[in-house]
Amino acid sequence: MGYPYIYDTRGEWIGWVTPEREVYSIYGHYVGRLSNDPRILSKRTELYTRPRRNPPTQPLRINVPARVPLAPMMPELPFGIFDVLEEDADLLPPVGSGEKQVDLD
């Protein structure tokens, strides 16, 4: 499985990408935008201004390769923009974890 799903290094689903390149967590919270690098970039002030969206159907877990190539060197980011996976990966928790999950009780 691939687009629009985003997986972590263990093969667990952590989010999805819209056709407009917006990235959302599995709980429907806005996380950032997919850049051309490709990185998930966000402005700290933008995280809480977007409405929650309904996630797509949960995909099956994928098997990741045993070895992956090193990530390329990325250019510096302007002030106020951060790389989500580098600085705040908790914004994209896997299923069953994270503080923003919906409480069923």
Residue pairs with C-beta under 8 A, 6 or more apart in sequence:
1 59
1 60
1 62
3 17
4 16
4 17
4 18
4 56
5 13
5 15
5 16
5 56
5 59
6 13
6 14
6 15
6 16
6 17
6 23
6 92
7 13
7 14
7 62
7 64
8 14
8 92
8 94
9 64
9 68
10 64
10 94
11 61
11 62
11 63
11 64
12 61
12 94
12 95
13 26
13 58
13 59
13 61
13 94
13 95
14 25
14 26
14 92
14 93
14 94
15 23
15 24
15 25
15 26
15 31
15 92
16 23
16 24
16 26
16 55
16 56
17 23
17 24
17 34
18 24
18 53
21 33
21 34
22 30
22 32
22 33
22 34
22 50
23 30
23 31
23 32
23 33
23 34
23 40
23 84
23 92
24 30
24 31
24 53
24 55
25 31
25 91
25 92
25 93
25 98
25 100
26 55
26 58
26 92
26 93
26 94
26 95
27 52
27 55
27 93
27 98
27 100
27 101
27 102
28 52
28 53
28 54
28 55
29 52
29 91
29 100
30 46
30 47
30 49
30 50
30 52
30 53
31 40
31 42
31 47
31 84
31 91
31 92
32 40
32 41
32 42
32 46
32 47
32 84
32 91
33 40
33 41
33 42
34 40
35 41
37 74
37 75
39 74
39 83
39 84
39 85
39 86
40 83
40 84
40 85
40 92
41 77
41 81
41 82
41 83
41 84
42 81
42 82
42 84
42 91
43 80
43 81
44 80
44 82
45 80
47 91
58 95
74 83
77 83
82 88
84 91
84 92
85 92
90 98
90 99
93 99
93 100
93 101
